[in-house]
Amino acid sequence: MGIFDVNEDRIKALYKRAWYDCDRGFVDSRKYPELDHALTQFARENNCTYDEAFILAKTGKRMF
């Protein structure tokens, strides 16, 4: 596992950091470049949509 690899734990951690930054409110992933890039990369590597990756980061449940 390299430093730039994206897995479930990484996108969950990035989402949680953005969630705290938004005062535990709505997270617009496009405003957080690291989260946006990680979700895009995760979606490409796992053949899922961006929204499915976002749901995984937010709830921890796989939709694909």
PQR file of N, CA, C, O and H, with PARSE charges and radii, in Angstrom:
ATOM      1  N   MET A   1       0.833  -1.167   0.000 -0.4000 1.5000
ATOM      2  CA  MET A   1       0.000   0.000   0.000 -0.0000 2.0000
ATOM      3  C   MET A   1       0.882   1.236   0.000  0.5500 1.7000
ATOM      4  O   MET A   1       1.725   1.413   0.880 -0.5500 1.4000
ATOM      5  N   GLY A   2       0.685   2.071  -0.974 -0.4000 1.5000
ATOM      6  CA  GLY A   2       1.492   3.266  -1.097 -0.0000 2.0000
ATOM      7  C   GLY A   2       0.873   4.452  -0.383  0.5500 1.7000
ATOM      8  O   GLY A   2      -0.226   4.368   0.165 -0.5500 1.4000
ATOM      9  H   GLY A   2       0.001   1.927  -1.689  0.4000 1.0000
ATOM     10  N   ILE A   3       1.584   5.531  -0.401 -0.4000 1.5000
ATOM     11  CA  ILE A   3       1.141   6.726   0.300 -0.0000 2.0000
ATOM     12  C   ILE A   3      -0.058   7.383  -0.386  0.5500 1.7000
ATOM     13  O   ILE A   3      -0.849   8.066   0.265 -0.5500 1.4000
ATOM     14  H   ILE A   3       2.477   5.599  -0.846  0.4000 1.0000
ATOM     15  N   PHE A   4      -0.195   7.180  -1.695 -0.4000 1.5000
ATOM     16  CA  PHE A   4      -1.283   7.821  -2.434 -0.0000 2.0000
ATOM     17  C   PHE A   4      -2.422   6.863  -2.750  0.5500 1.7000
ATOM     18  O   PHE A   4      -3.340   7.233  -3.481 -0.5500 1.4000
ATOM     19  H   PHE A   4       0.447   6.625  -2.224  0.4000 1.0000
ATOM     20  N   ASP A   5      -2.390   5.636  -2.217 -0.4000 1.5000
ATOM     21  CA  ASP A   5      -3.468   4.695  -2.441 -0.0000 2.0000
ATOM     22  C   ASP A   5      -4.716   5.149  -1.693  0.5500 1.7000
ATOM     23  O   ASP A   5      -4.644   5.712  -0.601 -0.5500 1.4000
ATOM     24  H   ASP A   5      -1.644   5.336  -1.622  0.4000 1.0000
ATOM     25  N   VAL A   6      -5.840   4.892  -2.307 -0.4000 1.5000
ATOM     26  CA  VAL A   6      -7.110   5.280  -1.710 -0.0000 2.0000
ATOM     27  C   VAL A   6      -7.900   4.014  -1.399  0.5500 1.7000
ATOM     28  O   VAL A   6      -8.160   3.199  -2.285 -0.5500 1.4000
ATOM     29  H   VAL A   6      -5.899   4.435  -3.194  0.4000 1.0000
ATOM     30  N   ASN A   7      -8.276   3.857  -0.141 -0.4000 1.5000
ATOM     31  CA  ASN A   7      -9.113   2.736   0.257 -0.0000 2.0000
ATOM     32  C   ASN A   7     -10.293   3.274   1.055  0.5500 1.7000
ATOM     33  O   ASN A   7     -10.450   4.485   1.209 -0.5500 1.4000
ATOM     34  H   ASN A   7      -8.066   4.519   0.579  0.4000 1.0000
ATOM     35  N   GLU A   8     -11.116   2.370   1.559 -0.4000 1.5000
ATOM     36  CA  GLU A   8     -12.312   2.786   2.291 -0.0000 2.0000
ATOM     37  C   GLU A   8     -11.974   3.616   3.521  0.5500 1.7000
ATOM     38  O   GLU A   8     -12.637   4.615   3.799 -0.5500 1.4000
ATOM     39  H   GLU A   8     -10.989   1.386   1.434  0.4000 1.0000
ATOM     40  N   ASP A   9     -10.967   3.213   4.244 -0.4000 1.5000
ATOM     41  CA  ASP A   9     -10.606   3.934   5.468 -0.0000 2.0000
ATOM     42  C   ASP A   9     -10.174   5.359   5.176  0.5500 1.7000
ATOM     43  O   ASP A   9     -10.486   6.273   5.939 -0.5500 1.4000
ATOM     44  H   ASP A   9     -10.429   2.401   4.019  0.4000 1.0000
ATOM     45  N   ARG A  10      -9.463   5.555   4.084 -0.4000 1.5000
ATOM     46  CA  ARG A  10      -8.986   6.898   3.736 -0.0000 2.0000
ATOM     47  C   ARG A  10     -10.138   7.824   3.362  0.5500 1.7000
ATOM     48  O   ARG A  10     -10.171   8.973   3.804 -0.5500 1.4000
ATOM     49  H   ARG A  10      -9.209   4.812   3.464  0.4000 1.0000
ATOM     50  N   ILE A  11     -11.085   7.342   2.554 -0.4000 1.5000
ATOM     51  CA  ILE A  11     -12.194   8.229   2.182 -0.0000 2.0000
ATOM     52  C   ILE A  11     -13.109   8.498   3.382  0.5500 1.7000
ATOM     53  O   ILE A  11     -13.689   9.578   3.488 -0.5500 1.4000
ATOM     54  H   ILE A  11     -11.058   6.409   2.195  0.4000 1.0000
ATOM     55  N   LYS A  12     -13.238   7.528   4.275 -0.4000 1.5000
ATOM     56  CA  LYS A  12     -14.022   7.758   5.497 -0.0000 2.0000
ATOM     57  C   LYS A  12     -13.357   8.818   6.371  0.5500 1.7000
ATOM     58  O   LYS A  12     -14.032   9.683   6.928 -0.5500 1.4000
ATOM     59  H   LYS A  12     -12.766   6.650   4.189  0.4000 1.0000
ATOM     60  N   ALA A  13     -12.040   8.749   6.485 -0.4000 1.5000
ATOM     61  CA  ALA A  13     -11.305   9.725   7.294 -0.0000 2.0000
ATOM     62  C   ALA A  13     -11.371  11.121   6.679  0.5500 1.7000
ATOM     63  O   ALA A  13     -11.534  12.108   7.396 -0.5500 1.4000
ATOM     64  H   ALA A  13     -11.492   8.046   6.032  0.4000 1.0000
ATOM     65  N   LEU A  14     -11.247  11.206   5.367 -0.4000 1.5000
ATOM     66  CA  LEU A  14     -11.332  12.507   4.702 -0.0000 2.0000
ATOM     67  C   LEU A  14     -12.729  13.100   4.837  0.5500 1.7000
ATOM     68  O   LEU A  14     -12.884  14.305   5.039 -0.5500 1.4000
ATOM     69  H   LEU A  14     -11.115  10.404   4.785  0.4000 1.0000
ATOM     70  N   TYR A  15     -13.739  12.250   4.724 -0.4000 1.5000
ATOM     71  CA  TYR A  15     -15.109  12.731   4.906 -0.0000 2.0000
ATOM     72  C   TYR A  15     -15.325  13.234   6.336  0.5500 1.7000
ATOM     73  O   TYR A  15     -15.928  14.286   6.550 -0.5500 1.4000
ATOM     74  H   TYR A  15     -13.612  11.271   4.560  0.4000 1.0000
ATOM     75  N   LYS A  16     -14.830  12.479   7.297 -0.4000 1.5000
ATOM     76  CA  LYS A  16     -15.012  12.867   8.701 -0.0000 2.0000
ATOM     77  C   LYS A  16     -14.337  14.202   8.990  0.5500 1.7000
ATOM     78  O   LYS A  16     -14.879  15.031   9.720 -0.5500 1.4000
ATOM     79  H   LYS A  16     -14.340  11.625   7.124  0.4000 1.0000
ATOM     80  N   ARG A  17     -13.152  14.407   8.414 -0.4000 1.5000
ATOM     81  CA  ARG A  17     -12.453  15.679   8.606 -0.0000 2.0000
ATOM     82  C   ARG A  17     -13.242  16.831   7.990  0.5500 1.7000
ATOM     83  O   ARG A  17     -13.326  17.910   8.576 -0.5500 1.4000
ATOM     84  H   ARG A  17     -12.712  13.733   7.820  0.4000 1.0000
ATOM     85  N   ALA A  18     -13.824  16.606   6.803 -0.4000 1.5000
ATOM     86  CA  ALA A  18     -14.636  17.641   6.161 -0.0000 2.0000
ATOM     87  C   ALA A  18     -15.917  17.889   6.952  0.5500 1.7000
ATOM     88  O   ALA A  18     -16.383  19.024   7.048 -0.5500 1.4000
ATOM     89  H   ALA A  18     -13.755  15.729   6.327  0.4000 1.0000
ATOM     90  N   TRP A  19     -16.483  16.830   7.516 -0.4000 1.5000
ATOM     91  CA  TRP A  19     -17.705  16.939   8.305 -0.0000 2.0000
ATOM     92  C   TRP A  19     -17.472  17.798   9.546  0.5500 1.7000
ATOM     93  O   TRP A  19     -18.302  18.640   9.889 -0.5500 1.4000
ATOM     94  H   TRP A  19     -16.104  15.908   7.438  0.4000 1.0000
ATOM     95  N   TYR A  20     -16.342  17.582  10.215 -0.4000 1.5000
ATOM     96  CA  TYR A  20     -16.003  18.412  11.372 -0.0000 2.0000
ATOM     97  C   TYR A  20     -15.751  19.859  10.956  0.5500 1.7000
ATOM     98  O   TYR A  20     -16.098  20.790  11.683 -0.5500 1.4000
ATOM     99  H   TYR A  20     -15.668  16.898   9.936  0.4000 1.0000
ATOM    100  N   ASP A  21     -15.151  20.042   9.790 -0.4000 1.5000
ATOM    101  CA  ASP A  21     -14.876  21.385   9.299 -0.0000 2.0000
ATOM    102  C   ASP A  21     -16.177  22.137   8.987  0.5500 1.7000
ATOM    103  O   ASP A  21     -16.229  23.362   9.087 -0.5500 1.4000
ATOM    104  H   ASP A  21     -14.869  19.286   9.199  0.4000 1.0000
ATOM    105  N   CYS A  22     -17.223  21.395   8.610 -0.4000 1.5000
ATOM    106  CA  CYS A  22     -18.533  21.991   8.312 -0.0000 2.0000
ATOM    107  C   CYS A  22     -19.418  22.081   9.550  0.5500 1.7000
ATOM    108  O   CYS A  22     -20.632  22.250   9.437 -0.5500 1.4000
ATOM    109  H   CYS A  22     -17.181  20.400   8.530  0.4000 1.0000
ATOM    110  N   ASP A  23     -18.826  21.972  10.707 -0.4000 1.5000
ATOM    111  CA  ASP A  23     -19.563  22.000  11.976 -0.0000 2.0000
ATOM    112  C   ASP A  23     -20.629  20.909  12.024  0.5500 1.7000
ATOM    113  O   ASP A  23     -21.755  21.133  12.471 -0.5500 1.4000
ATOM    114  H   ASP A  23     -17.840  21.835  10.799  0.4000 1.0000
ATOM    115  N   ARG A  24     -20.246  19.730  11.555 -0.4000 1.5000
ATOM    116  CA  ARG A  24     -21.105  18.536  11.568 -0.0000 2.0000
ATOM    117  C   ARG A  24     -22.397  18.745  10.811  0.5500 1.7000
ATOM    118  O   ARG A  24     -23.461  18.282  11.220 -0.5500 1.4000
ATOM    119  H   ARG A  24     -19.332  19.549  11.192  0.4000 1.0000
ATOM    120  N   GLY A  25     -22.285  19.450   9.703 -0.4000 1.5000
ATOM    121  CA  GLY A  25     -23.442  19.693   8.846 -0.0000 2.0000
ATOM    122  C   GLY A  25     -23.252  19.067   7.484  0.5500 1.7000
ATOM    123  O   GLY A  25     -22.551  18.066   7.338 -0.5500 1.4000
ATOM    124  H   GLY A  25     -21.421  19.826   9.371  0.4000 1.0000
ATOM    125  N   PHE A  26     -23.879  19.662   6.488 -0.4000 1.5000
ATOM    126  CA  PHE A  26     -23.801  19.168   5.126 -0.0000 2.0000
ATOM    127  C   PHE A  26     -22.388  19.343   4.574  0.5500 1.7000
ATOM    128  O   PHE A  26     -21.788  20.410   4.704 -0.5500 1.4000
ATOM    129  H   PHE A  26     -24.448  20.476   6.607  0.4000 1.0000
ATOM    130  N   VAL A  27     -21.865  18.286   3.957 -0.4000 1.5000
ATOM    131  CA  VAL A  27     -20.528  18.326   3.367 -0.0000 2.0000
ATOM    132  C   VAL A  27     -20.667  18.384   1.852  0.5500 1.7000
ATOM    133  O   VAL A  27     -21.172  17.449   1.231 -0.5500 1.4000
ATOM    134  H   VAL A  27     -22.352  17.419   3.851  0.4000 1.0000
ATOM    135  N   ASP A  28     -20.220  19.476   1.268 -0.4000 1.5000
ATOM    136  CA  ASP A  28     -20.157  19.585  -0.189 -0.0000 2.0000
ATOM    137  C   ASP A  28     -18.770  19.115  -0.594  0.5500 1.7000
ATOM    138  O   ASP A  28     -17.787  19.837  -0.426 -0.5500 1.4000
ATOM    139  H   ASP A  28     -19.809  20.236   1.772  0.4000 1.0000
ATOM    140  N   SER A  29     -18.696  17.913  -1.124 -0.4000 1.5000
ATOM    141  CA  SER A  29     -17.393  17.303  -1.395 -0.0000 2.0000
ATOM    142  C   SER A  29     -16.587  18.067  -2.437  0.5500 1.7000
ATOM    143  O   SER A  29     -15.364  17.937  -2.480 -0.5500 1.4000
ATOM    144  H   SER A  29     -19.495  17.327  -1.260  0.4000 1.0000
ATOM    145  N   ARG A  30     -17.242  18.857  -3.271 -0.4000 1.5000
ATOM    146  CA  ARG A  30     -16.524  19.629  -4.294 -0.0000 2.0000
ATOM    147  C   ARG A  30     -15.714  20.765  -3.692  0.5500 1.7000
ATOM    148  O   ARG A  30     -14.793  21.273  -4.333 -0.5500 1.4000
ATOM    149  H   ARG A  30     -18.235  18.963  -3.236  0.4000 1.0000
ATOM    150  N   LYS A  31     -16.041  21.174  -2.469 -0.4000 1.5000
ATOM    151  CA  LYS A  31     -15.305  22.249  -1.810 -0.0000 2.0000
ATOM    152  C   LYS A  31     -14.045  21.751  -1.105  0.5500 1.7000
ATOM    153  O   LYS A  31     -13.237  22.550  -0.631 -0.5500 1.4000
ATOM    154  H   LYS A  31     -16.789  20.762  -1.949  0.4000 1.0000
ATOM    155  N   TYR A  32     -13.879  20.430  -1.038 -0.4000 1.5000
ATOM    156  CA  TYR A  32     -12.719  19.828  -0.387 -0.0000 2.0000
ATOM    157  C   TYR A  32     -11.955  19.019  -1.430  0.5500 1.7000
ATOM    158  O   TYR A  32     -12.316  17.877  -1.712 -0.5500 1.4000
ATOM    159  H   TYR A  32     -14.535  19.781  -1.423  0.4000 1.0000
ATOM    160  N   PRO A  33     -10.900  19.603  -2.006 -0.5600 1.5000
ATOM    161  CA  PRO A  33     -10.198  18.961  -3.123  0.2800 2.0000
ATOM    162  C   PRO A  33      -9.634  17.580  -2.794  0.5500 1.7000
ATOM    163  O   PRO A  33      -9.670  16.692  -3.645 -0.5500 1.4000
ATOM    164  N   GLU A  34      -9.115  17.376  -1.584 -0.4000 1.5000
ATOM    165  CA  GLU A  34      -8.572  16.062  -1.231 -0.0000 2.0000
ATOM    166  C   GLU A  34      -9.667  15.013  -1.217  0.5500 1.7000
ATOM    167  O   GLU A  34      -9.480  13.914  -1.740 -0.5500 1.4000
ATOM    168  H   GLU A  34      -9.085  18.098  -0.893  0.4000 1.0000
ATOM    169  N   LEU A  35     -10.798  15.334  -0.632 -0.4000 1.5000
ATOM    170  CA  LEU A  35     -11.924  14.408  -0.586 -0.0000 2.0000
ATOM    171  C   LEU A  35     -12.466  14.143  -1.979  0.5500 1.7000
ATOM    172  O   LEU A  35     -12.751  12.998  -2.328 -0.5500 1.4000
ATOM    173  H   LEU A  35     -10.951  16.227  -0.207  0.4000 1.0000
ATOM    174  N   ASP A  36     -12.608  15.178  -2.766 -0.4000 1.5000
ATOM    175  CA  ASP A  36     -13.111  15.043  -4.133 -0.0000 2.0000
ATOM    176  C   ASP A  36     -12.209  14.140  -4.963  0.5500 1.7000
ATOM    177  O   ASP A  36     -12.689  13.248  -5.662 -0.5500 1.4000
ATOM    178  H   ASP A  36     -12.377  16.108  -2.483  0.4000 1.0000
ATOM    179  N   HIS A  37     -10.913  14.372  -4.885 -0.4000 1.5000
ATOM    180  CA  HIS A  37      -9.961  13.551  -5.645 -0.0000 2.0000
ATOM    181  C   HIS A  37      -9.970  12.101  -5.163  0.5500 1.7000
ATOM    182  O   HIS A  37      -9.928  11.178  -5.978 -0.5500 1.4000
ATOM    183  H   HIS A  37     -10.523  15.097  -4.317  0.4000 1.0000
ATOM    184  N   ALA A  38     -10.024  11.895  -3.860 -0.4000 1.5000
ATOM    185  CA  ALA A  38     -10.032  10.533  -3.308 -0.0000 2.0000
ATOM    186  C   ALA A  38     -11.296   9.788  -3.717  0.5500 1.7000
ATOM    187  O   ALA A  38     -11.233   8.604  -4.047 -0.5500 1.4000
ATOM    188  H   ALA A  38     -10.058  12.644  -3.199  0.4000 1.0000
ATOM    189  N   LEU A  39     -12.439  10.462  -3.699 -0.4000 1.5000
ATOM    190  CA  LEU A  39     -13.686   9.815  -4.113 -0.0000 2.0000
ATOM    191  C   LEU A  39     -13.661   9.456  -5.593  0.5500 1.7000
ATOM    192  O   LEU A  39     -14.116   8.381  -5.984 -0.5500 1.4000
ATOM    193  H   LEU A  39     -12.490  11.424  -3.431  0.4000 1.0000
ATOM    194  N   THR A  40     -13.133  10.350  -6.409 -0.4000 1.5000
ATOM    195  CA  THR A  40     -13.026  10.079  -7.838 -0.0000 2.0000
ATOM    196  C   THR A  40     -12.109   8.899  -8.101  0.5500 1.7000
ATOM    197  O   THR A  40     -12.449   8.017  -8.890 -0.5500 1.4000
ATOM    198  H   THR A  40     -12.763  11.223  -6.092  0.4000 1.0000
ATOM    199  N   GLN A  41     -10.966   8.869  -7.461 -0.4000 1.5000
ATOM    200  CA  GLN A  41     -10.014   7.781  -7.647 -0.0000 2.0000
ATOM    201  C   GLN A  41     -10.594   6.464  -7.138  0.5500 1.7000
ATOM    202  O   GLN A  41     -10.449   5.433  -7.794 -0.5500 1.4000
ATOM    203  H   GLN A  41     -10.690   9.585  -6.821  0.4000 1.0000
ATOM    204  N   PHE A  42     -11.243   6.486  -5.988 -0.4000 1.5000
ATOM    205  CA  PHE A  42     -11.846   5.274  -5.439 -0.0000 2.0000
ATOM    206  C   PHE A  42     -12.921   4.736  -6.381  0.5500 1.7000
ATOM    207  O   PHE A  42     -13.008   3.527  -6.598 -0.5500 1.4000
ATOM    208  H   PHE A  42     -11.361   7.324  -5.454  0.4000 1.0000
ATOM    209  N   ALA A  43     -13.733   5.621  -6.937 -0.4000 1.5000
ATOM    210  CA  ALA A  43     -14.792   5.206  -7.859 -0.0000 2.0000
ATOM    211  C   ALA A  43     -14.203   4.563  -9.116  0.5500 1.7000
ATOM    212  O   ALA A  43     -14.729   3.562  -9.602 -0.5500 1.4000
ATOM    213  H   ALA A  43     -13.663   6.603  -6.761  0.4000 1.0000
ATOM    214  N   ARG A  44     -13.139   5.119  -9.634 -0.4000 1.5000
ATOM    215  CA  ARG A  44     -12.504   4.540 -10.826 -0.0000 2.0000
ATOM    216  C   ARG A  44     -11.912   3.168 -10.539  0.5500 1.7000
ATOM    217  O   ARG A  44     -12.067   2.239 -11.332 -0.5500 1.4000
ATOM    218  H   ARG A  44     -12.711   5.932  -9.239  0.4000 1.0000
ATOM    219  N   GLU A  45     -11.236   3.042  -9.404 -0.4000 1.5000
ATOM    220  CA  GLU A  45     -10.565   1.782  -9.076 -0.0000 2.0000
ATOM    221  C   GLU A  45     -11.550   0.657  -8.755  0.5500 1.7000
ATOM    222  O   GLU A  45     -11.244  -0.513  -8.985 -0.5500 1.4000
ATOM    223  H   GLU A  45     -11.110   3.796  -8.760  0.4000 1.0000
ATOM    224  N   ASN A  46     -12.719   0.996  -8.233 -0.4000 1.5000
ATOM    225  CA  ASN A  46     -13.679  -0.022  -7.800 -0.0000 2.0000
ATOM    226  C   ASN A  46     -14.902  -0.136  -8.705  0.5500 1.7000
ATOM    227  O   ASN A  46     -15.872  -0.806  -8.350 -0.5500 1.4000
ATOM    228  H   ASN A  46     -12.967   1.946  -8.046  0.4000 1.0000
ATOM    229  N   ASN A  47     -14.867   0.503  -9.856 -0.4000 1.5000
ATOM    230  CA  ASN A  47     -15.952   0.438 -10.845 -0.0000 2.0000
ATOM    231  C   ASN A  47     -17.308   0.760 -10.219  0.5500 1.7000
ATOM    232  O   ASN A  47     -18.264  -0.003 -10.354 -0.5500 1.4000
ATOM    233  H   ASN A  47     -14.079   1.047 -10.144  0.4000 1.0000
ATOM    234  N   CYS A  48     -17.375   1.880  -9.543 -0.4000 1.5000
ATOM    235  CA  CYS A  48     -18.637   2.353  -8.976 -0.0000 2.0000
ATOM    236  C   CYS A  48     -18.790   3.828  -9.338  0.5500 1.7000
ATOM    237  O   CYS A  48     -17.887   4.438  -9.911 -0.5500 1.4000
ATOM    238  H   CYS A  48     -16.598   2.501  -9.433  0.4000 1.0000
ATOM    239  N   THR A  49     -19.925   4.378  -8.999 -0.4000 1.5000
ATOM    240  CA  THR A  49     -20.145   5.790  -9.296 -0.0000 2.0000
ATOM    241  C   THR A  49     -19.571   6.661  -8.182  0.5500 1.7000
ATOM    242  O   THR A  49     -19.251   6.181  -7.094 -0.5500 1.4000
ATOM    243  H   THR A  49     -20.658   3.882  -8.533  0.4000 1.0000
ATOM    244  N   TYR A  50     -19.453   7.931  -8.478 -0.4000 1.5000
ATOM    245  CA  TYR A  50     -18.974   8.906  -7.494 -0.0000 2.0000
ATOM    246  C   TYR A  50     -19.925   8.949  -6.305  0.5500 1.7000
ATOM    247  O   TYR A  50     -19.488   9.025  -5.157 -0.5500 1.4000
ATOM    248  H   TYR A  50     -19.713   8.320  -9.362  0.4000 1.0000
ATOM    249  N   ASP A  51     -21.229   8.901  -6.580 -0.4000 1.5000
ATOM    250  CA  ASP A  51     -22.224   8.956  -5.517 -0.0000 2.0000
ATOM    251  C   ASP A  51     -22.153   7.735  -4.604  0.5500 1.7000
ATOM    252  O   ASP A  51     -22.317   7.860  -3.390 -0.5500 1.4000
ATOM    253  H   ASP A  51     -21.585   8.839  -7.513  0.4000 1.0000
ATOM    254  N   GLU A  52     -21.911   6.565  -5.175 -0.4000 1.5000
ATOM    255  CA  GLU A  52     -21.771   5.361  -4.355 -0.0000 2.0000
ATOM    256  C   GLU A  52     -20.549   5.449  -3.456  0.5500 1.7000
ATOM    257  O   GLU A  52     -20.592   5.023  -2.302 -0.5500 1.4000
ATOM    258  H   GLU A  52     -21.778   6.464  -6.161  0.4000 1.0000
ATOM    259  N   ALA A  53     -19.461   6.001  -3.980 -0.4000 1.5000
ATOM    260  CA  ALA A  53     -18.259   6.190  -3.162 -0.0000 2.0000
ATOM    261  C   ALA A  53     -18.519   7.206  -2.054  0.5500 1.7000
ATOM    262  O   ALA A  53     -18.025   7.044  -0.938 -0.5500 1.4000
ATOM    263  H   ALA A  53     -19.426   6.347  -4.917  0.4000 1.0000
ATOM    264  N   PHE A  54     -19.290   8.251  -2.353 -0.4000 1.5000
ATOM    265  CA  PHE A  54     -19.621   9.262  -1.352 -0.0000 2.0000
ATOM    266  C   PHE A  54     -20.486   8.663  -0.248  0.5500 1.7000
ATOM    267  O   PHE A  54     -20.286   8.965   0.929 -0.5500 1.4000
ATOM    268  H   PHE A  54     -19.690   8.382  -3.260  0.4000 1.0000
ATOM    269  N   ILE A  55     -21.446   7.816  -0.617 -0.4000 1.5000
ATOM    270  CA  ILE A  55     -22.295   7.157   0.381 -0.0000 2.0000
ATOM    271  C   ILE A  55     -21.464   6.242   1.260  0.5500 1.7000
ATOM    272  O   ILE A  55     -21.687   6.170   2.469 -0.5500 1.4000
ATOM    273  H   ILE A  55     -21.608   7.570  -1.573  0.4000 1.0000
ATOM    274  N   LEU A  56     -20.508   5.543   0.665 -0.4000 1.5000
ATOM    275  CA  LEU A  56     -19.615   4.691   1.441 -0.0000 2.0000
ATOM    276  C   LEU A  56     -18.815   5.514   2.448  0.5500 1.7000
ATOM    277  O   LEU A  56     -18.663   5.117   3.603 -0.5500 1.4000
ATOM    278  H   LEU A  56     -20.327   5.601  -0.317  0.4000 1.0000
ATOM    279  N   ALA A  57     -18.310   6.649   2.009 -0.4000 1.5000
ATOM    280  CA  ALA A  57     -17.535   7.510   2.910 -0.0000 2.0000
ATOM    281  C   ALA A  57     -18.410   8.064   4.025  0.5500 1.7000
ATOM    282  O   ALA A  57     -17.961   8.210   5.161 -0.5500 1.4000
ATOM    283  H   ALA A  57     -18.433   6.972   1.070  0.4000 1.0000
ATOM    284  N   LYS A  58     -19.651   8.369   3.698 -0.4000 1.5000
ATOM    285  CA  LYS A  58     -20.545   8.994   4.669 -0.0000 2.0000
ATOM    286  C   LYS A  58     -21.124   7.988   5.661  0.5500 1.7000
ATOM    287  O   LYS A  58     -21.131   8.250   6.864 -0.5500 1.4000
ATOM    288  H   LYS A  58     -20.016   8.251   2.774  0.4000 1.0000
ATOM    289  N   THR A  59     -21.606   6.850   5.182 -0.4000 1.5000
ATOM    290  CA  THR A  59     -22.314   5.904   6.053 -0.0000 2.0000
ATOM    291  C   THR A  59     -21.522   4.656   6.384  0.5500 1.7000
ATOM    292  O   THR A  59     -21.788   3.999   7.391 -0.5500 1.4000
ATOM    293  H   THR A  59     -21.600   6.638   4.205  0.4000 1.0000
ATOM    294  N   GLY A  60     -20.551   4.322   5.549 -0.4000 1.5000
ATOM    295  CA  GLY A  60     -19.788   3.093   5.765 -0.0000 2.0000
ATOM    296  C   GLY A  60     -20.423   1.870   5.138  0.5500 1.7000
ATOM    297  O   GLY A  60     -19.936   0.754   5.320 -0.5500 1.4000
ATOM    298  H   GLY A  60     -20.334   4.855   4.732  0.4000 1.0000
ATOM    299  N   LYS A  61     -21.523   2.069   4.389 -0.4000 1.5000
ATOM    300  CA  LYS A  61     -22.226   0.948   3.759 -0.0000 2.0000
ATOM    301  C   LYS A  61     -21.920   0.922   2.267  0.5500 1.7000
ATOM    302  O   LYS A  61     -22.003   1.942   1.583 -0.5500 1.4000
ATOM    303  H   LYS A  61     -21.919   2.976   4.241  0.4000 1.0000
ATOM    304  N   ARG A  62     -21.565  -0.260   1.778 -0.4000 1.5000
ATOM    305  CA  ARG A  62     -21.306  -0.415   0.346 -0.0000 2.0000
ATOM    306  C   ARG A  62     -22.617  -0.504  -0.422  0.5500 1.7000
ATOM    307  O   ARG A  62     -23.513  -1.266  -0.058 -0.5500 1.4000
ATOM    308  H   ARG A  62     -21.498  -1.088   2.334  0.4000 1.0000
ATOM    309  N   MET A  63     -22.717   0.273  -1.476 -0.4000 1.5000
ATOM    310  CA  MET A  63     -23.911   0.242  -2.321 -0.0000 2.0000
ATOM    311  C   MET A  63     -23.637  -0.510  -3.619  0.5500 1.7000
ATOM    312  O   MET A  63     -24.547  -0.679  -4.430 -0.5500 1.4000
ATOM    313  H   MET A  63     -21.989   0.891  -1.772  0.4000 1.0000
ATOM    314  N   PHE A  64     -22.418  -0.957  -3.830 -0.4000 1.5000
ATOM    315  CA  PHE A  64     -22.065  -1.625  -5.085 -0.0000 2.0000
ATOM    316  C   PHE A  64     -21.592  -3.016  -4.827  0.5500 1.7000
ATOM    317  O   PHE A  64     -21.249  -3.736  -5.766 -0.5500 1.4000
ATOM    318  H   PHE A  64     -21.679  -0.819  -3.172  0.4000 1.0000
TER
END
